[in-house]
Amino acid sequence: MLKEYFNLAFVNISSRKLRSWLTMIGIFIGIASVIALMGLGSGLRVAIISQFDFLGSDILSVQASGIAFGPPGSGVVTPLSDELIEKIAKVDGVESTYNRWIESAIFEFNSIQSLLLVTSTPEGDKRRMFETMLNFKVKEGRMLRDSDTYKIVVGGNYAENEDTEEKTVFKRPIHVGDTVYIDEIKFEVAGVLEKKGNFMLDGAIILNENILLDIFGDDGTTDLIAVKVRNEKEMAKTKENLEKLLRKERDVDIGEEDFEVSSPQNILNALDSTLAGINIFVAVIAGISLLVGGIGIMNTMYTSVLERTKEVGIMKAIGAKNSTIFTLFFIESGFLGMVGGLIGVLIGLVLAYGGAFIGRLVLGVNLIQANVSLSLIIGTLVFSFVLGTLFGVMPAMKAAKLQPVDSLRSK
């Protein structure tokens, strides 16, 4: 019986093609907005999470905050003293600490120059632990040694992408043994890292810290201190201990901090807050479109009742019950909502994945992704059907209450 209702609903909607399409515009605009923007937002979150997967959940970073003019942690009003690392290492809950220096430099290869960031790697006993912490693996050559002077390791972005045949910014790949220049100083490439799909590691240019400080100068400050926490379960307590130490060392009160102690989870929480704001904005836009679409369905169904008054009279004259008439118009309005929702889902998928693809091509970054879950698709389809039926209740009730004699007399 239910199948027959849907067949009749399909026939009735098909007979009013233009009106049906105009009725569903509001529905599929709203649904398409939800699918496209939430899909892009979810894809962005997944992509950013993957960028921090290599750090693990037991890593904290400490850097100065304020007005910055340069790489992370540099150019701030009050930079971190590199002596802080010894005091941070003694904080309860801290397993190991690493100073990081990050500098902007003119990098030259194949007679092409580019402004890039170069970073330091610890020396001595800390080198191996640091490389393990960041999961460094070489595709070609080797990692740096303490005895290396003017040698570097570069990220996978500077090697040719064999899958896509993508060329590097220097028009040809960098290999072990190649000569490069950093601020006009000659270096030899000791190793090329495996590509991780992470912009920080894949774009890395790594020097021994003593060489980096010789080139750019050592003013007794550091750009960033990486902290490995002894017990992941005590992350919050260790972070609190670090903040307490830094407030004391930098002579600032709570709420006046000129430093940041952050973890990958902090970044994800900030991202979630931003996405929540975007989702609220999407919900408002979608809500307006769906309201317009719902009113359109109600208007169409009222018109349909008026046009089919005689048809309803004939159905009642041959024994159709009020509940049968109600169900027929009720399902037809729900069918309008569901078809509008289905079209909206298809348009939303095209906008989400197409927009992400175009964004990656234009911006040249892989962070722009789309991720539309099956639950989101099913949820929007169910919602659009329910919306159609809700706005179809009053027209269906009107059709069910028509009197057979009056209906048959209508023109």
QUINORRA-V624796 format. One record per residue. RES is the residue in one small letter. PHI is phi in radians with two decimals (* if undefined). OMEGA is omega in whole degrees, 0 to 359 (NA if undefined). D_FIRST is the distance of its C-alpha to the first C-alpha in Angstrom with 1 decimal. Layout:
RES,PHI,OMEGA,D_FIRST  RES,PHI,OMEGA,D_FIRST
//
This chain:
m,*,180,0.0  l,-1.06,179,3.8  k,-1.07,180,5.4  e,-1.15,177,5.2  y,-1.03,181,6.6  f,-1.16,177,9.0  n,-1.09,178,9.9  l,-1.11,179,10.8  a,-1.09,180,12.6  f,-1.12,180,14.5  v,-1.11,182,15.6  n,-1.15,179,16.8  i,-1.19,180,18.6  s,-1.13,181,20.2  s,-1.30,179,21.5  r,-2.11,190,23.5  k,-0.98,185,24.9  l,-1.08,181,28.2  r,-1.11,180,26.9  s,-1.12,179,24.1  w,-1.10,180,26.7  l,-1.13,179,29.1  t,-1.13,186,26.6  m,-1.46,183,25.9  i,-1.01,181,29.7  g,-1.06,180,30.3  i,-1.14,187,27.4  f,-1.33,173,28.6  i,-1.17,180,32.2  g,-1.13,180,31.8  i,-1.13,179,29.7  a,-1.08,178,32.2  s,-1.09,180,35.1  v,-1.09,183,33.8  i,-1.09,185,33.2  a,-1.14,186,36.5  l,-1.28,178,38.8  m,-1.23,176,37.5  g,-1.12,178,37.4  l,-1.18,179,41.0  g,-1.12,179,42.1  s,-1.14,179,40.7  g,-1.12,178,42.3  l,-1.10,180,45.5  r,-1.12,179,45.6  v,-1.05,181,44.9  a,-1.13,181,47.7  i,-1.23,176,50.1  i,-1.00,181,49.5  s,-1.12,179,50.4  q,-1.23,183,53.6  f,-1.94,179,54.8  d,-1.04,185,53.6  f,-1.17,182,57.0  l,-1.36,185,58.7  g,1.38,184,57.0  s,-1.75,181,56.4  d,-2.04,182,60.0  i,-2.04,172,61.7  l,-2.07,175,63.0  s,-2.10,180,64.7  v,-2.07,176,67.5  q,-2.62,178,68.6  a,-1.29,178,70.4  s,-2.08,183,68.4  g,2.12,180,69.5  i,-1.30,184,70.2  a,-1.95,178,70.1  f,-2.29,180,71.6  g,2.58,181,70.6  p,-1.09,180,68.8  p,-0.91,177,67.0  g,1.41,181,69.6  s,-1.83,176,72.4  g,1.25,180,74.0  v,-1.42,183,73.1  v,-1.12,180,75.6  t,-2.18,182,76.4  p,-1.22,178,75.6  l,-1.35,173,75.4  s,-1.34,181,78.7  d,-1.22,177,78.6  e,-1.32,180,80.4  l,-1.05,185,77.3  i,-1.03,180,76.0  e,-1.20,180,78.6  k,-1.29,179,77.7  i,-1.14,180,73.9  a,-1.10,181,74.5  k,-1.60,181,75.9  v,-1.18,180,73.0  d,-1.07,179,71.3  g,1.77,181,68.2  v,-1.56,178,69.2  e,-1.60,181,69.6  s,-2.70,182,71.0  t,-2.37,182,71.5  y,-2.52,172,72.0  n,-1.31,176,73.5  r,-2.23,173,71.8  w,-1.99,181,73.5  i,-2.24,183,71.5  e,-2.30,171,73.4  s,-1.48,182,72.7  a,-2.61,173,74.7  i,-1.47,181,75.2  f,-1.79,183,74.0  e,-2.17,175,75.3  f,-2.68,179,74.4  n,1.00,179,74.8  s,1.10,178,76.7  i,-2.10,180,73.7  q,-1.89,177,73.8  s,-2.61,178,70.9  l,-1.45,184,71.0  l,-2.30,176,69.3  l,-1.69,174,69.3  v,-2.00,184,71.4  t,-2.33,184,71.2  s,-1.69,170,73.3  t,-2.16,182,72.9  p,-1.11,178,74.9  e,-2.06,179,77.8  g,1.28,184,79.3  d,-1.14,184,77.4  k,-1.34,186,74.5  r,-1.03,184,73.7  r,-1.10,180,71.8  m,-1.12,180,69.9  f,-1.15,180,68.9  e,-1.14,177,67.7  t,-1.21,181,65.7  m,-1.07,181,64.1  l,-1.63,177,62.9  n,0.98,177,62.0  f,-1.23,173,64.4  k,-2.41,182,64.3  v,-1.59,174,66.3  k,-1.50,184,64.9  e,-2.59,178,68.5  g,1.44,185,71.9  r,-2.60,174,72.3  m,-1.38,182,72.1  l,-1.25,175,75.2  r,-2.07,179,78.2  d,-1.07,184,80.7  s,-1.37,180,83.4  d,-1.22,177,81.5  t,-1.83,183,83.0  y,-1.67,176,81.6  k,-2.28,182,78.5  i,-2.41,170,74.8  v,-2.12,182,71.3  v,-2.02,179,68.6  g,-1.33,184,64.8  g,-1.14,179,62.4  n,-1.12,184,61.8  y,-1.60,172,65.2  a,-1.80,181,64.5  e,-1.16,177,62.6  n,-1.40,186,58.9  e,-1.18,183,58.6  d,-1.29,184,54.8  t,-1.91,184,54.6  e,1.01,179,58.3  e,-1.29,180,58.6  k,-1.58,179,62.2  t,-1.33,179,63.9  v,-1.08,182,65.5  f,-1.68,173,68.8  k,1.25,173,67.6  r,-2.61,185,68.2  p,-1.21,175,67.4  i,-1.61,180,69.8  h,-2.11,175,71.1  v,-1.01,180,73.4  g,1.65,179,77.0  d,-1.18,177,76.2  t,-1.73,176,78.4  v,-2.26,180,76.9  y,-2.23,175,78.5  i,-2.06,186,77.7  d,0.86,176,79.7  e,1.23,177,82.0  i,-1.75,186,82.7  k,-1.36,177,82.2  f,-2.30,174,79.7  e,-1.94,180,78.6  v,-1.39,180,75.0  a,-1.60,182,75.0  g,-2.82,176,71.3  v,-2.13,183,67.8  l,-1.30,172,64.9  e,-1.14,179,61.6  k,-1.33,185,58.9  k,-1.85,187,56.7  g,1.35,180,54.3  n,-2.11,187,56.1  f,-1.12,181,58.0  m,-1.27,180,60.7  l,-1.36,183,61.6  d,-1.20,179,60.9  g,-1.81,185,63.2  a,-1.28,168,65.9  i,-2.24,193,69.6  i,-1.95,177,71.4  l,-2.13,168,75.1  n,-1.12,188,77.3  e,-1.12,180,77.8  n,-1.18,177,81.6  i,-1.21,180,81.4  l,-1.06,180,78.9  l,-1.21,176,81.2  d,-1.12,183,84.2  i,-1.30,188,82.6  f,-1.75,178,81.1  g,1.58,180,83.4  d,-2.02,181,83.1  d,-1.77,178,83.4  g,1.44,178,82.5  t,-2.06,178,78.9  t,-2.31,182,75.6  d,-1.47,185,72.3  l,-2.74,175,70.0  i,-2.08,177,70.3  a,-1.55,184,67.6  v,-2.17,174,67.3  k,-1.71,183,65.8  v,-1.46,183,64.8  r,-1.16,183,65.9  n,-2.26,183,62.8  e,-1.01,181,59.5  k,-1.19,180,58.6  e,-1.80,182,61.6  m,-1.00,183,60.7  a,-1.09,180,60.4  k,-1.16,179,63.7  t,-1.12,178,65.5  k,-1.06,178,64.3  e,-1.10,178,65.6  n,-1.11,179,68.9  l,-1.11,180,69.3  e,-1.09,179,68.6  k,-1.12,179,71.2  l,-1.10,183,73.8  l,-1.17,177,73.2  r,-1.11,179,73.5  k,-1.19,183,76.8  e,-1.17,184,78.1  r,-1.78,174,77.1  d,0.98,177,78.1  v,-2.25,180,75.0  d,-1.61,176,73.1  i,-1.08,182,69.5  g,1.62,180,67.5  e,-2.03,184,70.3  e,-1.03,175,69.6  d,-1.93,179,70.7  f,-2.58,178,69.0  e,-2.32,170,65.6  v,-2.00,188,64.5  s,-2.30,177,61.1  s,-2.30,176,58.8  p,-0.93,181,55.8  q,-1.15,177,53.6  n,-1.05,181,55.3  i,-1.14,180,54.4  l,-1.15,178,50.7  n,-1.12,177,50.6  a,-1.11,178,52.0  l,-1.12,180,49.5  d,-1.07,178,46.6  s,-1.11,178,48.0  t,-1.12,180,48.1  l,-1.15,177,44.6  a,-1.10,177,43.4  g,-1.10,178,45.1  i,-1.11,181,43.5  n,-1.12,177,40.0  i,-1.12,178,40.6  f,-1.08,178,41.7  v,-1.08,182,38.6  a,-1.08,179,36.4  v,-1.13,180,38.2  i,-1.08,181,37.7  a,-1.12,181,34.1  g,-1.08,178,33.5  i,-1.12,180,35.1  s,-1.09,181,33.0  l,-1.21,176,29.8  l,-1.11,177,30.7  v,-1.07,179,31.5  g,-1.11,179,28.2  g,-1.12,177,26.3  i,-1.10,177,28.3  g,-1.08,178,27.6  i,-1.10,180,23.8  m,-1.06,180,24.4  n,-1.08,179,26.7  t,-1.10,182,24.4  m,-1.23,174,21.5  y,-1.09,178,24.0  t,-1.08,179,25.3  s,-1.11,178,21.8  v,-1.08,180,21.4  l,-1.12,182,24.9  e,-1.21,187,24.2  r,-1.93,180,21.1  t,-1.03,180,22.4  k,-1.12,179,22.7  e,-1.07,178,19.2  v,-1.14,179,18.0  g,-1.07,179,20.5  i,-1.10,180,19.3  m,-1.08,180,15.7  k,-1.25,181,17.3  a,-1.13,181,19.7  i,-1.67,171,17.3  g,1.97,179,15.7  a,-1.19,180,13.3  k,-1.46,176,14.0  n,-1.00,181,15.6  s,-1.11,179,13.0  t,-1.19,179,10.3  i,-1.09,179,13.1  f,-1.03,182,14.1  t,-1.07,181,10.8  l,-1.06,181,10.7  f,-1.27,179,14.4  f,-1.10,180,14.4  i,-1.18,180,12.1  e,-1.09,178,14.2  s,-1.17,176,17.4  g,-1.13,179,16.4  f,-1.12,176,15.7  l,-1.03,179,19.2  g,-1.10,182,20.7  m,-1.18,179,19.3  v,-1.12,176,20.5  g,-1.06,178,23.8  g,-1.14,179,24.1  l,-1.11,177,23.6  i,-1.12,179,26.3  g,-1.08,178,28.4  v,-1.08,180,28.3  l,-1.10,178,29.5  i,-1.12,180,32.2  g,-1.08,178,33.2  l,-1.10,179,33.6  v,-1.11,180,35.7  l,-1.14,183,37.9  a,-1.15,184,38.4  y,-1.29,177,39.3  g,-1.17,179,41.0  g,-1.10,179,42.9  a,-1.13,180,44.1  f,-1.12,179,45.2  i,-1.12,179,47.1  g,-1.06,179,48.6  r,-1.15,180,49.9  l,-1.17,185,51.5  v,-1.25,185,53.1  l,-1.56,179,54.4  g,1.22,177,55.0  v,-2.18,183,53.7  n,-1.64,181,50.9  l,-1.23,182,50.0  i,-1.44,182,47.4  q,-2.27,173,44.3  a,-2.12,180,40.5  n,-2.52,181,38.4  v,-1.80,183,34.7  s,-1.40,178,32.9  l,-1.11,180,29.4  s,-1.12,177,28.8  l,-1.14,180,29.9  i,-1.11,181,27.4  i,-1.10,180,24.4  g,-1.06,180,25.7  t,-1.20,178,26.0  l,-1.15,178,22.5  v,-1.09,180,21.0  f,-1.09,181,23.5  s,-1.14,177,22.7  f,-1.16,179,19.0  v,-1.09,179,20.1  l,-1.06,179,22.7  g,-1.07,181,20.4  t,-1.18,180,18.2  l,-1.08,180,21.4  f,-1.34,179,22.9  g,-1.71,183,19.8  v,-1.10,184,19.9  m,-1.13,176,22.6  p,-1.07,180,21.4  a,-1.14,178,17.9  m,-1.16,178,19.9  k,-1.09,180,22.1  a,-1.13,182,19.4  a,-1.17,183,18.0  k,-1.52,180,21.6  l,-1.07,178,22.4  q,-1.49,184,23.9  p,-0.97,184,22.8  v,-1.13,179,26.5  d,-1.11,180,27.5  s,-1.13,182,24.6  l,-1.23,179,25.5  r,-1.38,182,29.1  s,-1.20,181,28.6  k,-1.46,NA,29.8
//
